[in-house]
Amino acid sequence: MQARGKDRSSPVLNVVKLIVAGSVAGVLAAAVALPAVGGAGVSAKSGMELLDLKPEDLTEPPLSERTELVDADGKRIAQFYFENRQSVTLDQVAPIMRTALIAIEDFRFYEHGPLDLEGTTRALIKNLTTGGVTQGGSSITQQYVKQVLFNAAETPEEQAAAIAPTVSRKLSELRYAMAIEEKYTKDEILMKYLNIAYFGAGAHGIQAAAKRFFDKPASELNLVQAATLAGAVQNPARTDPNVGPKSRKLLLERRNIVLDRMAELKKITREEADAAKAKKLGYKDVKFPGGCEVSDYPYFCLYVQNEILLNEDFGKTAKERLRLLQRGGLTIKTTIDPKMQKAAEKAIKNMVSTKDKPVAAQAMIVPGTGEIKAMAASRKFGGNKKKNEISYNLVADVAHGGGRGFQQGSTAKAYTLATALEEGMQYKDGFPAPAGYEAASNSSFKDCKGNSVGDPSHTVRNSSEGGGGFKTLQTGTWGSVNTFFMRLEQEVGLCKVVKLAKRIGLKRADGGKLGEFETFTLGINEVDPVTVANTYAVFAARGKYCKPLAVTEVKDRYGKVTRFKPKCSQVMEEEVADAVSGILKGVFSPGGTMASVGGIGRDAAGKTGTTDGYTAAWFAGYTPNLASAVSVGDPRGAFTHDLVGVTIGGRYYPYVYGASIAGPIWKQSMMSALKGVEAARFHSVDQSRFGGCGDHCAPKPKKKKRDGDDFDFDFGDRFDDGGDDRGDDRGGDRGGDRGSDRGGLDWRDNPLLNDD
């Protein structure tokens, strides 16, 4: 049976007359299966020689295969496919399946060459006498050629040409079939046909069909199931069991024809055939959903999908990358960590309901590698608006399937702090922080093109609108004092702050240019959790920036493995990053905006943020092991649906601050995600460089107390200005950060805000 195809048929037909008759008729059936027209025939081989039919090489593109995404542990989390197919070798197909297919489609398959004239003649006579199509006319080799040509077609017009009932197409098919028979053994041709054939119900290839129809691999098919699938290949559109009862009835009838044919050829006994015909169809309708909507991690899945479509590592053009994703048969190993993902999902669920219109979203990233370990959101992904589902990536930017994001708020102040330290300022350097800050002139702030953007007519205020007093880099950051950061940004230069932010990875969620206004430090740009978490990871990694990484390894259908390493570069001095961490640690201490929430039992640093008008709230923070950012906002429109007087997670909030929801989510998720991970410590701050004060030294405070973290603070700073982030909204363009955290107090602790 392993012999390559040779025509052993006896002279039965005059091939020249057959082709001529087919040409006159103008239909495919006449071209391949015309009754005998005379006793004086020629062999198929000599007929082909008369027609000058010579083998022609057939280009066989790789079959479309399912692409699977797996997590860091190798467990499948999603799959993509253009055609649901899993190619198998012939020994992975039950022998009864091979027997059934050959019996009904090409019973002399192992005996003839590329064209079986005797078989097609008998098939035509049988079909004419039964009044229907019960036996196939083309050889399995010819059918394989047709499938290859059809699958290779890129347009509907090319597909129609691949199956057009013309003599020229049929002659080309024969030439290709001759080459295929010379190139492969019969078993190899049968294997290729079983893998390329369409069986209906969205199942391409015998393995996918066996699982789709009967929930078992092709190797375990029994007689009834094999006959069903063998019957389905002839006209899968008519016998598709998913279409309805009529199609299932046709499939059942077709199955019984196969069983009768197998008995006729003595492949099974008549008793076996009758017993099998008495069985029900047995269609299981096993779903094989594809795409991110059905993934356990839909937001991360969307990120990976779009990363592949955007990244030239996966193809030079967008079309090539899409084809690879849908048809490549890849196994894509990703960075997602099930434990950390679960930690993020649980923490969000504890604070925000899937039914709430405002959403919480979180990303976790490993400092020093950029590996994304978790991407979670409070609302379910999908297109059912009645179920409050959302159809885009809440955790990422537009390029990765996301939306416009939310204004960053006071989490952007960390960039100004880092710039100041980079420019030589020290911990105790500072300025008076008045109740309101006005640019001294319209040239007080300049963007990176040298344009003046300061607006002396606009006043930035702190939330309590009271006097702030003298603030240092430490106390101004812990209390997140707006007027202090405006003065600090003016001192170091707006453009330098913008450049540093870009250097460590900040970009707008919508892909546009960062807005370079004087309120940049108050977080006017709309961003996403992945981006913010990754910028904070730079501080945790001691100044090393790494591009967010979602894919670590790709294995193609042939087993070739391509590994993807982190793409990192040193963008900040290690000592400067250490100094930033040294100050951001104090955010959890008394006087810090996260004091009411507390730390996580290990070295951690971070920053709260609440936008002007309470349109969104954030917390971004990190340990040496893991960085994370949490956003809370209403995707219907932050400025039209603010976070004032809202019920979220079954709890009423007069105002939502950074420490109200985002902060607790961050704390809970980080504690769970890092459970079992050895606690690492931040590097010590270079006190000789950053520990004192320089040109902007603070006056000696009346009362000092050590906080145990190598720096001093004034308890009086806790309540003197109400802390964070008043800013402005400037018509939605320049709006700053409103007062997240009330100087470390949760709204429940402030009698002026408490309704109870």
C-alpha distance (Angstrom), angle and dihedral (degrees) to the residues before:
residue distance angle dihedral
M1 . . .
Q2 3.78 . .
A3 3.83 92.7 .
R4 3.74 114.1 118.0
G5 3.78 115.5 -109.5
K6 3.82 116.5 -70.5
D7 3.77 126.1 168.0
R8 3.81 106.3 -116.5
S9 3.82 95.8 160.9
S10 3.81 120.1 125.7
P11 3.83 119.5 -117.4
V12 3.78 104.5 -79.1
L13 3.77 108.7 144.8
N14 3.72 142.6 31.1
V15 3.83 99.5 -119.4
V16 3.77 93.7 -164.5
K17 3.81 91.9 55.8
L18 3.81 90.0 44.3
I19 3.77 92.9 55.8
V20 3.80 93.0 42.9
A21 3.79 91.0 50.2
G22 3.78 89.5 47.9
S23 3.76 91.2 51.7
V24 3.79 91.6 51.3
A25 3.79 92.0 48.1
G26 3.77 91.6 47.0
V27 3.78 94.4 -151.5
L28 3.75 132.6 110.4
A29 3.78 95.8 -124.8
A30 3.78 92.7 59.1
A31 3.77 91.2 48.3
V32 3.79 94.6 55.7
A33 3.79 106.6 26.6
L34 3.82 116.7 27.9
P35 3.84 118.8 153.1
A36 3.79 117.2 -105.3
V37 3.79 112.6 -77.9
G38 3.77 101.5 -167.0
G39 3.75 145.5 -1.1
A40 3.79 95.6 -115.6
G41 3.78 101.5 78.8
V42 3.75 137.6 162.0
S43 3.77 129.6 -136.9
A44 3.77 119.4 -94.7
K45 3.76 88.1 -115.0
S46 3.82 94.4 54.2
G47 3.79 90.2 43.8
M48 3.77 90.6 56.1
E49 3.75 89.8 49.2
L50 3.81 89.4 53.3
L51 3.79 89.5 53.3
D52 3.80 90.6 45.3
L53 3.80 89.6 -121.8
K54 3.78 108.1 173.1
P55 3.80 128.8 176.1
E56 3.78 114.2 -90.7
D57 3.80 121.8 -163.8
L58 3.77 114.4 -112.9
T59 3.79 120.2 -145.0
E60 3.79 106.8 -132.4
P61 3.82 110.7 -163.5
P62 3.81 115.1 -158.3
L63 3.77 112.1 -87.2
S64 3.76 119.6 -106.0
E65 3.78 107.2 -96.1
R66 3.78 133.1 -174.9
T67 3.79 116.4 -95.9
E68 3.79 116.0 -144.2
L69 3.78 130.3 -158.1
V70 3.78 115.8 -150.8
D71 3.79 130.1 -172.4
A72 3.80 126.0 -119.6
D73 3.82 88.7 -81.0
G74 3.81 93.9 51.9
K75 3.81 97.4 -105.6
R76 3.82 116.1 139.7
I77 3.79 113.6 -108.2
A78 3.82 101.4 168.7
Q79 3.78 144.0 -6.6
F80 3.79 136.0 -150.4
Y81 3.75 128.0 -162.1
F82 3.77 142.7 164.2
E83 3.79 87.7 -162.6
N84 3.79 123.8 17.7
R85 3.79 99.9 -121.3
Q86 3.80 139.8 142.0
S87 3.79 111.6 -176.2
V88 3.80 117.5 -140.2
T89 3.80 137.4 -175.3
L90 3.80 120.5 -108.2
D91 3.80 93.0 -105.2
Q92 3.82 87.5 60.2
V93 3.82 90.3 62.4
A94 3.80 119.5 82.5
P95 3.83 111.1 -109.1
I96 3.82 89.9 -127.4
M97 3.80 88.8 59.1
R98 3.79 91.6 54.7
T99 3.79 90.9 46.5
A100 3.81 93.4 50.2
L101 3.79 94.2 48.9
I102 3.81 94.6 48.1
A103 3.81 91.5 46.0
I104 3.79 94.5 57.2
E105 3.78 101.8 30.3
D106 3.81 107.0 33.9
F107 3.81 115.3 -8.2
R108 3.84 93.0 178.5
F109 3.81 92.1 48.8
Y110 3.79 94.3 126.4
E111 3.81 92.8 45.2
H112 3.79 107.0 49.9
G113 3.76 137.5 54.3
P114 3.81 128.5 -120.1
L115 3.82 92.8 -51.2
D116 3.81 123.2 40.6
L117 3.81 104.4 -161.0
E118 3.80 93.7 172.2
G119 3.77 92.2 49.7
T120 3.79 95.5 47.0
T121 3.82 90.7 48.9
R122 3.77 91.8 52.4
A123 3.81 90.3 46.2
L124 3.79 91.5 53.0
I125 3.79 93.1 48.9
K126 3.80 90.4 47.9
N127 3.78 92.0 49.2
L128 3.80 92.7 47.9
T129 3.80 93.5 49.5
T130 3.81 94.3 47.4
G131 3.78 94.7 44.9
G132 3.79 93.7 -125.3
V133 3.79 145.3 57.4
T134 3.80 107.2 -79.3
Q135 3.80 101.7 145.0
G136 3.78 131.1 42.2
G137 3.79 122.6 -114.8
S138 3.80 103.9 -159.1
S139 3.76 123.3 70.4
I140 3.79 119.1 -111.3
T141 3.80 88.0 -109.8
Q142 3.80 91.1 55.4
Q143 3.79 90.7 46.9
Y144 3.79 90.2 51.7
V145 3.81 90.6 51.9
K146 3.80 91.0 50.4
Q147 3.82 91.3 50.4
V148 3.81 91.6 49.8
L149 3.79 92.1 51.2
F150 3.79 91.8 46.0
N151 3.81 93.8 48.4
A152 3.79 92.3 47.4
A153 3.81 91.5 54.6
E154 3.81 112.6 107.7
T155 3.81 99.1 -166.0
P156 3.81 136.4 39.8
E157 3.80 88.4 -111.1
E158 3.81 91.4 55.2
Q159 3.80 90.4 47.5
A160 3.80 91.3 52.0
A161 3.80 90.5 50.1
A162 3.81 90.6 51.3
I163 3.82 91.0 62.1
A164 3.81 100.4 27.9
P165 3.88 113.5 140.8
T166 3.79 94.4 -122.0
V167 3.81 132.0 128.1
S168 3.81 92.4 -130.5
R169 3.79 91.1 55.2
K170 3.80 90.4 47.0
L171 3.79 92.4 50.7
S172 3.79 91.0 50.3
E173 3.79 88.8 49.6
L174 3.81 89.7 53.4
R175 3.78 92.5 50.6
Y176 3.82 90.1 51.4
A177 3.81 90.7 46.0
M178 3.80 90.7 53.4
A179 3.80 90.0 54.3
I180 3.80 92.4 46.4
E181 3.81 91.3 52.2
E182 3.80 89.7 52.0
K183 3.80 93.1 46.1
Y184 3.81 101.7 46.7
T185 3.79 140.4 34.6
K186 3.79 118.7 -113.5
D187 3.80 91.2 -105.0
E188 3.80 90.5 52.7
I189 3.80 91.0 50.6
L190 3.80 91.1 49.2
M191 3.79 90.9 50.0
K192 3.78 91.8 50.3
Y193 3.79 91.4 49.0
L194 3.81 93.2 49.4
N195 3.80 89.8 52.6
I196 3.80 97.2 46.6
A197 3.82 100.7 40.4
Y198 3.80 120.4 105.6
F199 3.81 115.3 -132.8
G200 3.80 101.0 -178.2
A201 3.81 132.1 -107.4
G202 3.80 89.7 76.5
A203 3.82 92.6 -64.0
H204 3.80 117.2 136.8
G205 3.78 116.6 -172.5
I206 3.78 129.5 10.9
Q207 3.81 97.0 -83.4
A208 3.81 95.0 54.1
A209 3.82 89.8 43.0
A210 3.82 93.2 51.9
K211 3.80 90.7 50.9
R212 3.81 94.7 41.7
F213 3.82 95.7 47.4
F214 3.80 102.6 31.6
D215 3.82 108.6 11.0
K216 3.80 94.5 -119.3
P217 3.80 137.7 96.7
A218 3.79 120.2 -94.7
S219 3.79 90.2 -107.9
E220 3.83 91.1 66.8
L221 3.80 100.9 48.5
N222 3.80 116.1 131.2
L223 3.81 129.2 -149.9
V224 3.81 96.9 -86.4
Q225 3.80 93.1 46.7
A226 3.80 93.7 44.3
A227 3.80 91.6 51.2
T228 3.81 90.2 49.3
L229 3.80 93.6 53.5
A230 3.80 92.6 41.9
G231 3.79 88.2 54.7
A232 3.80 93.2 47.7
V233 3.79 97.9 62.3
Q234 3.81 96.5 68.3
N235 3.81 96.4 67.5
P236 3.81 109.9 -4.8
A237 3.79 92.8 172.4
R238 3.83 91.7 62.8
T239 3.80 96.3 40.9
D240 3.83 99.2 39.8
P241 3.83 103.0 137.7
N242 3.78 91.4 -153.2
V243 3.80 93.0 64.0
G244 3.78 95.8 69.9
P245 3.84 148.1 -84.2
K246 3.80 94.2 -52.4
S247 3.80 92.5 55.7
R248 3.79 91.2 46.1
K249 3.79 89.7 52.9
L250 3.79 90.2 51.8
L251 3.79 90.1 49.2
L252 3.80 90.5 51.2
E253 3.81 90.6 51.0
R254 3.76 90.7 48.2
R255 3.81 91.0 49.9
N256 3.80 90.2 54.2
I257 3.81 91.1 50.7
V258 3.80 88.3 55.4
L259 3.80 91.1 50.2
D260 3.80 91.3 50.2
R261 3.79 90.8 49.1
M262 3.80 91.4 50.3
A263 3.81 89.6 52.0
E264 3.80 91.1 46.9
L265 3.80 89.7 54.1
K266 3.82 89.0 45.5
K267 3.79 92.6 -119.6
I268 3.80 87.1 128.5
T269 3.80 131.6 11.7
R270 3.79 123.4 -99.2
E271 3.81 88.5 -113.8
E272 3.80 91.3 54.5
A273 3.78 90.6 48.9
D274 3.81 93.5 49.7
A275 3.79 92.1 47.1
A276 3.80 91.1 50.1
K277 3.81 92.1 47.3
A278 3.79 89.2 56.4
K279 3.81 90.5 61.3
K280 3.79 123.8 96.7
L281 3.78 120.0 -110.3
G282 3.80 92.3 -101.3
Y283 3.81 96.7 -156.8
K284 3.84 109.1 172.5
D285 3.83 99.5 -169.6
V286 3.81 93.1 -144.8
K287 3.80 110.1 -170.4
F288 3.78 121.3 -131.9
P289 3.78 101.2 -174.3
G290 3.75 118.5 -169.5
G291 3.78 134.8 -163.6
C292 3.77 133.9 47.0
E293 3.79 97.9 -69.3
V294 3.79 91.5 78.1
S295 3.80 96.4 39.4
D296 3.80 120.5 111.3
Y297 3.81 86.4 -130.9
P298 3.82 103.2 38.9
Y299 3.81 98.0 163.6
F300 3.78 93.5 50.1
C301 3.80 89.5 43.5
L302 3.81 89.7 55.0
Y303 3.78 89.8 49.8
V304 3.80 92.2 52.8
Q305 3.80 93.1 44.4
N306 3.77 92.5 53.0
E307 3.79 92.9 41.6
I308 3.81 89.3 58.2
L309 3.80 91.7 47.1
L310 3.82 91.0 50.4
N311 3.80 102.1 38.1
E312 3.80 117.1 88.8
D313 3.81 88.8 -152.8
F314 3.82 84.3 80.7
G315 3.81 97.6 47.7
K316 3.79 141.0 -29.1
T317 3.80 95.7 -111.5
A318 3.78 134.5 38.3
K319 3.80 89.4 -118.2
E320 3.81 92.0 54.5
R321 3.80 91.7 48.8
L322 3.80 93.0 49.3
R323 3.79 90.9 49.2
L324 3.80 90.4 49.6
L325 3.79 92.0 50.9
Q326 3.79 95.0 47.5
R327 3.79 100.5 35.9
G328 3.78 108.4 17.1
G329 3.79 100.8 95.6
L330 3.79 89.8 -135.2
T331 3.76 130.5 165.7
I332 3.79 106.1 -147.3
K333 3.79 116.3 -163.4
T334 3.77 111.3 -154.1
T335 3.79 137.1 -166.1
I336 3.81 98.2 -117.9
D337 3.80 112.7 128.3
P338 3.84 112.7 -151.2
K339 3.81 92.9 -151.8
M340 3.79 94.6 51.4
Q341 3.80 91.9 41.5
K342 3.79 90.1 53.4
A343 3.81 90.3 48.5
A344 3.80 91.4 54.3
E345 3.80 93.5 45.4
K346 3.81 93.2 49.0
A347 3.80 94.7 47.8
I348 3.80 91.2 49.7
K349 3.80 91.7 47.1
N350 3.81 90.1 53.0
M351 3.80 91.3 58.2
V352 3.81 107.8 27.2
S353 3.81 131.5 39.7
T354 3.80 124.7 -135.6
K355 3.81 85.9 -126.5
D356 3.81 94.8 57.4
K357 3.79 117.3 104.7
P358 3.82 92.6 -143.4
V359 3.79 110.3 72.9
A360 3.77 135.7 -150.6
A361 3.79 118.3 -148.4
Q362 3.79 130.7 -177.1
A363 3.80 139.7 -172.8
M364 3.81 128.0 -169.7
I365 3.81 121.6 -159.4
V366 3.80 133.6 179.9
P367 3.83 112.5 -121.8
G368 3.79 112.9 -126.8
T369 3.83 95.6 24.2
G370 3.81 106.1 43.0
E371 3.81 91.4 -134.7
I372 3.79 111.7 161.2
K373 3.79 107.1 -134.8
A374 3.79 101.6 174.3
M375 3.79 140.2 13.4
A376 3.79 116.1 178.9
A377 3.79 139.5 159.2
S378 3.79 136.2 -175.2
R379 3.80 97.1 -122.3
K380 3.78 122.9 68.6
F381 3.77 118.5 -112.6
G382 3.79 117.2 -115.6
G383 3.77 145.9 84.2
N384 3.80 100.6 -90.6
K385 3.79 104.4 108.8
K386 3.80 91.8 -179.7
K387 3.80 87.4 64.4
N388 3.81 90.3 47.8
E389 3.81 91.1 -112.3
I390 3.77 120.9 157.7
S391 3.79 125.3 -144.1
Y392 3.80 103.1 -152.2
N393 3.78 137.6 60.6
L394 3.79 109.0 -83.3
V395 3.80 93.1 -174.3
A396 3.82 101.4 50.8
D397 3.78 143.4 46.5
V398 3.79 128.8 -88.0
A399 3.81 91.6 -94.5
H400 3.80 88.9 62.2
G401 3.78 97.0 44.7
G402 3.79 97.2 -81.7
G403 3.77 137.4 124.5
R404 3.79 134.7 -116.5
G405 3.79 94.6 -68.5
F406 3.81 124.5 -147.4
Q407 3.78 133.5 -72.6
Q408 3.78 108.1 -84.3
G409 3.76 99.2 -131.3
S410 3.78 121.5 -170.1
T411 3.79 94.1 -17.4
A412 3.82 81.9 84.5
K413 3.81 90.3 65.0
A414 3.80 89.2 78.3
Y415 3.81 88.5 70.9
T416 3.80 91.7 55.5
L417 3.81 90.2 46.6
A418 3.82 90.8 51.5
T419 3.81 91.0 48.5
A420 3.79 91.5 51.6
L421 3.81 91.7 51.2
E422 3.79 90.3 45.7
E423 3.81 89.0 52.2
G424 3.80 91.3 55.8
M425 3.79 104.1 -94.6
Q426 3.78 118.8 143.2
Y427 3.79 135.8 -140.5
K428 3.79 96.3 -94.4
D429 3.78 96.3 43.0
G430 3.76 112.6 110.6
F431 3.80 151.8 128.2
P432 3.79 139.7 -120.3
A433 3.79 110.0 -83.2
P434 3.80 109.0 -147.9
A435 3.77 126.2 -164.6
G436 3.77 90.0 -103.0
Y437 3.78 132.6 23.7
E438 3.79 124.3 -150.5
A439 3.79 125.5 -178.7
A440 3.79 105.8 -111.8
S441 3.81 90.5 -133.3
N442 3.74 139.2 -11.6
S443 3.81 88.4 -93.0
S444 3.81 95.3 57.6
F445 3.81 91.2 100.3
K446 3.79 127.0 35.4
D447 3.79 127.6 -173.0
C448 3.79 122.4 -135.9
K449 3.80 91.6 -85.1
G450 3.79 91.0 56.7
N451 3.79 94.7 -106.7
S452 3.78 117.5 145.0
V453 3.79 110.8 -117.5
G454 3.79 102.4 165.4
D455 3.78 114.1 117.6
P456 3.82 111.1 -155.8
S457 3.81 90.5 -172.0
H458 3.79 91.9 62.6
T459 3.79 121.8 81.2
V460 3.78 123.5 -155.7
R461 3.79 112.9 -154.5
N462 3.76 139.4 -169.3
S463 3.76 116.6 -118.7
S464 3.80 96.6 -103.5
E465 3.81 92.0 43.2
G466 3.80 87.9 -138.1
G467 3.78 132.1 123.1
G468 3.75 113.8 -70.9
G469 3.77 102.2 -162.3
F470 3.79 124.8 -152.8
K471 3.80 113.2 -25.3
T472 3.77 129.1 -169.2
L473 3.79 129.0 -157.1
Q474 3.80 85.6 -92.8
T475 3.78 103.0 45.5
G476 3.81 94.4 34.6
T477 3.80 89.5 55.4
W478 3.81 96.8 42.6
G479 3.80 90.4 52.1
S480 3.83 92.7 36.1
V481 3.79 91.5 -134.9
N482 3.79 112.0 -167.6
T483 3.79 98.9 -156.7
F484 3.79 91.2 49.4
F485 3.79 92.2 53.7
M486 3.76 92.7 47.2
R487 3.80 88.7 55.2
L488 3.82 91.0 44.6
E489 3.80 92.4 50.9
Q490 3.79 90.0 49.4
E491 3.79 89.9 51.0
V492 3.82 97.4 51.2
G493 3.79 96.0 33.3
L494 3.80 130.5 -101.6
C495 3.81 93.4 -117.0
K496 3.79 92.9 54.1
V497 3.79 90.2 52.8
V498 3.81 91.5 49.0
K499 3.79 92.0 48.3
L500 3.79 92.7 50.3
A501 3.79 91.0 48.6
K502 3.81 90.2 52.0
R503 3.79 91.0 45.3
I504 3.79 91.9 58.2
G505 3.80 92.9 46.4
L506 3.81 109.0 -89.0
K507 3.79 114.8 154.3
R508 3.76 136.1 152.4
A509 3.79 117.3 -93.4
D510 3.80 91.8 -128.4
G511 3.79 92.4 54.7
G512 3.80 94.1 -114.0
K513 3.78 127.5 126.9
L514 3.77 118.7 -75.4
G515 3.79 112.4 -99.0
E516 3.81 107.0 -112.9
F517 3.78 102.7 -156.9
E518 3.78 130.7 136.4
T519 3.81 89.3 -100.1
F520 3.82 91.7 58.8
T521 3.79 89.1 110.7
L522 3.81 90.0 57.2
G523 3.80 91.3 59.9
I524 3.80 107.2 -103.1
N525 3.81 96.0 159.3
E526 3.80 121.5 92.4
V527 3.78 109.5 -122.7
D528 3.81 140.6 163.8
P529 3.83 132.8 -120.5
V530 3.83 95.2 -109.5
T531 3.79 91.3 55.8
V532 3.80 95.7 44.6
A533 3.80 93.4 45.6
N534 3.79 90.0 50.7
T535 3.81 93.7 51.7
Y536 3.80 90.2 52.1
A537 3.81 89.2 47.7
V538 3.82 86.7 66.2
F539 3.81 89.9 65.4
A540 3.80 90.5 47.1
A541 3.82 91.2 49.6
R542 3.81 91.7 52.1
G543 3.79 95.2 -107.5
K544 3.81 99.7 -37.7
Y545 3.80 115.1 133.1
C546 3.80 118.5 -155.9
K547 3.77 125.5 -174.5
P548 3.82 110.3 -116.4
L549 3.79 106.8 -91.0
A550 3.81 123.7 -154.9
V551 3.83 103.2 157.2
T552 3.80 123.4 54.8
E553 3.79 102.1 168.3
V554 3.81 141.0 15.0
K555 3.81 122.8 -164.6
D556 3.79 116.1 -168.1
R557 3.80 127.7 -146.7
Y558 3.79 90.6 -89.2
G559 3.78 94.3 54.4
K560 3.80 96.2 -104.0
V561 3.80 110.1 146.8
T562 3.81 125.1 -149.5
R563 3.80 116.4 -170.7
F564 3.78 125.5 -156.0
K565 3.77 119.5 -149.2
P566 3.81 127.2 -160.0
K567 3.78 115.0 -84.6
C568 3.79 104.5 -139.8
S569 3.78 139.9 159.3
Q570 3.79 135.9 178.7
V571 3.80 105.9 -106.8
M572 3.80 101.0 163.0
E573 3.78 136.0 34.0
E574 3.79 111.9 -94.5
E575 3.81 90.7 -128.7
V576 3.82 92.3 53.4
A577 3.81 91.7 50.7
D578 3.82 89.4 48.3
A579 3.80 89.6 52.0
V580 3.82 91.2 51.3
S581 3.81 89.5 52.4
G582 3.78 90.4 47.8
I583 3.80 90.6 60.4
L584 3.81 98.4 37.2
K585 3.83 88.7 55.1
G586 3.78 87.3 68.8
V587 3.81 92.0 63.1
F588 3.84 86.8 83.9
S589 3.83 93.5 48.6
P590 3.83 127.8 86.5
G591 3.78 105.6 -70.0
G592 3.80 90.9 30.8
T593 3.80 124.2 111.9
M594 3.83 92.0 -117.6
A595 3.80 95.1 49.1
S596 3.82 92.2 108.9
V597 3.81 90.8 52.9
G598 3.78 98.6 40.6
G599 3.77 134.4 -154.5
I600 3.78 132.8 -65.5
G601 3.78 102.1 -112.5
R602 3.80 96.0 -97.1
D603 3.79 138.3 61.5
A604 3.79 107.5 -56.2
A605 3.80 137.4 156.8
G606 3.76 133.9 -173.2
K607 3.77 151.4 132.7
T608 3.79 135.6 -115.8
G609 3.76 124.8 -141.0
T610 3.78 137.6 -170.0
T611 3.77 120.4 177.2
D612 3.77 126.9 -131.4
G613 3.77 111.9 -76.7
Y614 3.81 89.9 15.8
T615 3.80 91.9 -85.9
A616 3.81 93.6 146.6
A617 3.78 140.3 -0.9
W618 3.81 131.4 -150.6
F619 3.73 146.0 -178.1
A620 3.79 121.9 -167.8
G621 3.77 121.3 180.0
Y622 3.76 146.3 142.7
T623 3.76 150.5 -164.8
P624 3.81 123.1 -150.2
N625 3.83 85.8 -93.8
L626 3.80 104.3 44.8
A627 3.81 141.1 15.2
S628 3.78 124.9 -157.3
A629 3.78 141.5 175.2
V630 3.81 129.0 -162.3
S631 3.79 125.0 -165.3
V632 3.80 129.4 -170.1
G633 3.79 122.0 -166.9
D634 3.78 145.8 119.1
P635 3.82 113.8 -92.6
R636 3.80 91.1 -157.1
G637 3.80 86.7 76.3
A638 3.78 127.3 -50.8
F639 3.80 96.9 -139.1
T640 3.79 95.2 44.4
H641 3.81 94.6 41.7
D642 3.78 107.7 37.5
L643 3.79 129.3 174.8
V644 3.79 97.1 -105.2
G645 3.78 119.7 119.8
V646 3.79 93.9 -2.6
T647 3.78 134.6 147.6
I648 3.78 112.5 -137.2
G649 3.76 124.0 174.7
G650 3.79 89.6 -3.1
R651 3.80 92.6 -57.5
Y652 3.79 126.9 109.1
Y653 3.81 119.3 -128.5
P654 3.81 122.1 -172.3
Y655 3.80 86.1 -164.7
V656 3.80 130.6 4.0
Y657 3.80 114.4 -137.9
G658 3.77 130.8 -178.6
A659 3.80 90.1 -97.8
S660 3.82 94.4 46.0
I661 3.83 101.4 73.4
A662 3.81 111.3 -18.1
G663 3.81 92.9 53.5
P664 3.83 96.1 51.8
I665 3.81 91.2 45.0
W666 3.79 89.7 52.7
K667 3.80 92.4 48.2
Q668 3.80 96.1 47.5
S669 3.79 94.8 44.4
M670 3.79 95.5 45.7
M671 3.79 93.3 49.3
S672 3.80 91.0 51.7
A673 3.80 95.5 40.9
L674 3.80 92.6 51.6
K675 3.79 96.0 43.3
G676 3.77 107.3 128.0
V677 3.81 92.2 15.3
E678 3.78 113.2 117.0
A679 3.78 109.9 -110.1
A680 3.78 113.7 -113.1
R681 3.78 124.6 -159.1
F682 3.75 130.6 -134.8
H683 3.79 116.7 -110.2
S684 3.77 115.7 -97.7
V685 3.77 116.1 -94.2
D686 3.80 116.5 -110.8
Q687 3.79 95.7 -113.9
S688 3.79 93.1 -174.5
R689 3.78 88.9 61.4
F690 3.80 103.3 32.5
G691 3.80 108.6 11.9
G692 3.79 99.9 83.5
C693 3.77 134.5 41.3
G694 3.76 134.6 -93.4
D695 3.78 133.0 -176.9
H696 3.82 93.8 -15.4
C697 3.78 100.5 45.4
A698 3.77 118.2 171.5
P699 3.81 120.0 -120.5
K700 3.75 114.1 -104.8
P701 3.82 108.0 -84.8
K702 3.77 120.2 -125.2
K703 3.77 93.5 -130.5
K704 3.79 128.5 27.0
K705 3.72 135.8 -179.9
R706 3.80 132.3 -179.7
D707 3.79 114.1 -119.2
G708 3.79 96.3 -164.3
D709 3.80 95.1 -111.5
D710 3.81 99.3 94.1
F711 3.79 96.4 -94.9
D712 3.78 139.9 80.1
F713 3.75 131.1 -123.2
D714 3.74 137.1 -176.0
F715 3.79 115.4 -120.8
G716 3.77 87.0 -151.8
D717 3.77 88.6 70.6
R718 3.77 91.1 66.1
F719 3.77 96.5 76.7
D720 3.78 107.0 15.8
D721 3.79 100.2 95.1
G722 3.75 109.2 10.5
G723 3.77 89.8 -110.4
D724 3.72 123.9 -123.6
D725 3.58 143.2 63.2
R726 3.73 122.4 -38.0
G727 3.78 99.4 155.4
D728 3.76 121.4 141.9
D729 3.71 137.9 -91.3
R730 3.81 98.1 -134.9
G731 3.77 91.3 -159.4
G732 3.77 91.2 -47.7
D733 3.80 92.2 -57.4
R734 3.74 107.1 84.9
G735 3.77 99.9 18.0
G736 3.75 112.9 147.8
D737 3.73 136.0 -158.3
R738 3.73 116.9 -63.8
G739 3.74 115.0 -147.0
S740 3.68 108.1 -65.0
D741 3.73 109.3 -173.5
R742 3.78 106.9 8.7
G743 3.77 93.7 -118.9
G744 3.76 93.4 -45.9
L745 3.80 96.1 -41.0
D746 3.76 121.7 123.0
W747 3.82 111.4 -133.8
R748 3.80 88.2 -111.2
D749 3.82 88.8 65.3
N750 3.79 95.5 52.8
P751 3.81 113.7 83.0
L752 3.79 90.4 -160.6
L753 3.81 90.1 63.5
N754 3.76 101.2 31.8
D755 3.80 115.1 99.9
D756 3.78 94.8 -168.4
